[in-house]
Amino acid sequence: HVITIDSDVSRERLADARFAFVGTDNLVGGIELGVTAKGIRTAGGKYVTFVGIKSSQNAMERIGGFKEGAGEGFTSLDSMGDEVDPSRARENVRNAIKNHPDLNTLVGIWSYNAPAIVDVVRELNRRKDFAIVTFDAEPTAVDEMAKGNIDAMVVQNPYEMGYQGIRTLKALAEGDEVTVKEIYPKLGEPDGNLFDTGLKVVVPDEGSPLTAEMFGPKTQFMKLGAFREWLAKYNLKGS
């Protein structure tokens, strides 16, 4: 039995290669991240996206979604891949800032891009020059938001991905059709084999111009303090 978790196959070409996908709707996540940038930089701006592997399905969906959510007031200057090399991730941020004097928005697409961006901006003493919006909430990123170094995070729920992913596989292995139907009530319909584990938009406790009304009805809007309480409930350091 085969399922995908977190990053799906190309649904146009390979959807029949797996039974189901469990994870984030990455296009929607990208859109919500774009909305955070638009809400922070109301006059628009120019941005660079930073990611591990640009050709991965979740990266493409997030980057495309960001462009849609940010809208016509924003221009992409570059999309920089680091091949999952933390040193290169930091070097990409340095090069983007050096090569694009009009850059004002830094966008982290994979989890470790957030601390990479923060480290370089701090090193250059340029925090006031950039809006910083990122995907995921690594423990370091959570701490950096508390220090005022990240403006917004779009946060996934990998705990739920793991839980529902294994629950799906167990049901398939045991022929438990009742549980399969419970997890995927629209199985057989278009996109009925997708389990969306949800999104949160997390902002600092004070000073953010972002509000819940800016985001989709399924997106949970949380201030950092409440998000930390949610993490503690599940004994997590990050998400």
C-alpha positions in Angstrom: 0.0 0.0 0.0 1.3 3.4 -1.0 0.4 6.9 0.2 2.1 10.2 0.0 2.6 12.5 3.0 3.6 16.2 3.0 4.5 16.4 -0.7 2.3 14.7 -3.3 3.1 13.3 -6.8 1.9 15.2 -9.8 -1.8 14.6 -9.7 -2.2 15.1 -13.4 0.4 12.4 -14.3 0.8 10.1 -11.4 -2.3 10.2 -9.2 -2.9 6.5 -9.6 0.6 5.7 -8.2 -0.6 6.1 -4.7 -3.9 5.5 -2.8 -4.1 8.9 -1.0 -2.3 12.1 -0.1 -2.1 13.2 3.6 -0.9 16.7 4.2 -1.1 20.4 3.5 -2.9 21.9 0.6 0.3 23.5 -0.5 -1.2 25.8 -3.1 -3.6 27.2 -0.4 -0.6 27.5 2.0 1.3 29.5 -0.6 -1.7 31.8 -1.2 -2.0 32.4 2.6 1.7 33.2 2.8 1.3 35.7 -0.1 -1.6 37.3 1.8 0.6 37.8 4.8 3.1 39.7 2.6 0.4 41.8 1.1 -1.0 42.6 4.5 2.5 43.7 5.8 3.7 45.5 2.6 0.4 47.2 1.7 2.1 49.2 -1.0 3.5 46.1 -2.7 7.0 45.0 -3.0 9.7 42.8 -4.6 10.5 39.4 -3.2 12.7 36.4 -3.5 11.6 32.9 -2.5 14.1 30.5 -0.8 13.6 26.7 -1.0 15.5 23.5 -0.9 14.5 21.8 -4.2 12.6 24.1 -6.6 11.3 21.2 -8.7 9.6 19.4 -5.8 5.8 19.4 -6.0 5.2 21.2 -2.7 7.8 23.9 -3.5 6.2 24.6 -6.9 2.7 24.8 -5.4 3.8 27.1 -2.5 5.8 29.4 -4.8 2.9 29.6 -7.3 0.4 30.2 -4.5 2.5 32.9 -3.0 2.5 34.8 -6.3 -1.3 34.5 -6.4 -1.9 35.5 -2.8 0.5 38.5 -2.9 -1.2 39.8 -6.0 -0.2 42.2 -8.7 1.5 44.6 -6.3 4.4 42.2 -5.8 7.2 41.2 -8.3 9.3 38.1 -8.0 13.0 38.9 -8.4 14.2 35.3 -8.1 13.5 31.8 -6.7 16.6 30.3 -5.2 17.2 26.6 -4.4 19.8 25.3 -2.0 19.6 21.5 -2.5 18.9 21.1 1.2 22.3 22.6 2.2 21.9 24.9 5.2 25.2 26.8 4.3 24.0 27.4 0.8 20.6 28.5 2.1 22.3 31.3 4.0 24.5 32.1 1.0 21.4 32.4 -1.2 20.0 35.0 1.2 23.2 37.0 1.2 23.4 36.9 -2.6 19.7 37.9 -3.0 20.2 40.9 -0.8 23.5 41.9 -2.5 22.1 41.4 -6.1 18.7 43.1 -5.6 18.9 46.5 -3.9 15.1 47.0 -4.3 14.3 43.7 -2.6 12.0 44.2 0.4 10.3 40.9 1.1 12.1 37.6 2.0 10.1 34.4 1.7 11.1 31.1 3.3 9.4 28.1 1.6 10.9 25.2 3.5 11.3 25.0 7.2 15.0 25.7 7.6 14.9 28.7 5.2 13.3 30.7 8.1 16.4 30.6 10.4 18.7 31.0 7.4 16.9 34.2 6.5 16.9 35.5 10.0 20.6 34.7 10.5 21.7 36.6 7.5 19.5 39.6 8.1 20.8 39.8 11.6 24.4 39.5 10.4 23.8 42.4 8.0 21.8 44.5 10.6 19.1 44.9 8.0 15.9 43.9 9.8 14.1 47.1 9.2 14.5 46.7 5.5 12.6 43.5 5.0 9.3 41.8 5.6 10.1 38.2 6.5 7.4 35.6 6.0 8.0 31.9 6.1 6.6 28.4 5.9 6.7 26.1 9.0 7.6 26.7 12.6 11.0 25.2 13.4 11.8 25.7 17.1 14.4 28.3 16.1 11.8 30.2 14.0 9.4 30.2 16.9 12.0 31.8 19.2 13.0 34.3 16.5 9.4 35.4 16.0 9.3 36.1 19.7 12.3 38.3 19.2 10.7 40.3 16.4 12.7 38.7 13.6 9.8 37.0 11.7 6.6 38.8 10.7 4.4 35.8 9.9 4.6 32.0 9.6 2.2 29.7 7.7 2.3 26.6 9.8 1.5 23.0 8.8 0.5 20.2 11.1 3.0 17.4 10.7 1.8 15.7 13.8 -1.6 15.2 12.1 0.1 14.1 8.9 1.9 11.3 10.8 -1.2 10.3 12.7 -3.6 10.1 9.8 -1.0 8.7 7.5 -0.3 5.7 9.7 -4.0 5.4 10.4 -4.7 5.2 6.7 -2.0 2.5 6.1 -3.2 0.4 9.0 -6.7 0.5 7.7 -5.6 -0.5 4.2 -3.4 -3.3 5.5 -6.2 -4.7 7.6 -8.9 -4.2 5.0 -10.8 -1.9 7.4 -13.1 -0.2 4.9 -15.1 1.6 7.7 -12.0 3.5 8.8 -10.9 4.3 5.3 -14.4 5.7 4.6 -14.2 7.7 7.8 -10.9 9.3 6.8 -11.9 9.8 3.2 -15.7 10.3 3.1 -15.6 11.4 -0.5 -13.4 8.6 -1.8 -14.1 8.0 -5.5 -15.0 11.7 -6.1 -12.6 14.2 -7.6 -9.9 14.9 -4.9 -11.7 12.5 -2.6 -8.4 10.8 -1.7 -6.8 13.9 -0.3 -6.7 14.5 3.5 -6.0 18.1 4.3 -4.3 18.4 7.7 -4.9 22.1 7.9 -3.0 25.4 8.2 -2.3 28.0 10.8 -1.1 31.6 10.2 1.0 32.6 13.2 1.9 36.2 14.0 3.7 38.0 16.8 1.7 38.7 20.0 1.9 42.5 19.4 2.2 44.9 16.5 1.1 42.7 13.5 -1.2 44.4 10.9 -2.6 40.9 10.0 -6.0 39.8 11.1 -8.0 36.6 10.9 -10.4 38.1 8.4 -7.7 38.4 5.7 -7.4 34.6 5.4 -9.5 31.7 4.2 -12.2 30.2 6.5 -10.3 27.0 7.0 -7.1 28.7 8.0 -6.6 29.1 11.8 -5.2 32.5 12.7 -3.1 32.5 15.9 -0.9 34.8 17.9 2.4 33.4 19.0 1.4 32.9 22.6 -1.6 30.8 21.7 0.4 28.9 19.2 3.0 28.0 21.8 0.2 26.8 24.0 -1.0 24.5 21.2 2.6 23.2 20.8 2.8 22.5 24.5 -0.5 20.6 24.4 1.1 18.0 22.1 4.5 18.2 23.7 6.0 19.7 20.6 8.8 22.3 20.1 7.9 23.2 16.5 5.4 22.3 13.7 
